[in-house]
């Protein structure tokens, strides 16, 4: 995460929705849920919200830093490489 209240934290991408991403455990909100049936209790649920894709970046597994992705053709395969340390992933 590059911006917002969870800046510097990392997590797994759960879904991508039109330029916005939902990341596991980040950008959480508390939602008050009303009781559905009589006799049930209402509750407060924590839920992840979508954040703009410009505020997140991929973390390189080798150097552990947020990085941009480059592409390189090796033989007949196209692989992704880290722009900082040139490691493939």
C-alpha positions, 0 to 999 in steps of 0.5 A: 500500500502506497497511500492511506491509513495502511501505508507500508503494509502488504497483503494479498489481492482478493479482487480487482474491480474496474481500476480498484482493488480489494486487499486482504486485511487492509483498508477495513471499515466497521459496518453495523448490521441490523438483526435480520430476524426477531430474536437475533442480535445486530452486530458490527462487522469489519470488512475490506473496502476497495482502494484505487489501483494507483495506491498499491504496488507489487512487492518483489519476492527477492528484494522485498521492495515495492517495484514496477514490473518489466517484461523480458523475452527468454526463448519463447517465453515472456517473463516478468522481472523486477525493475529494481533488482532484475529478479524474475517472478 
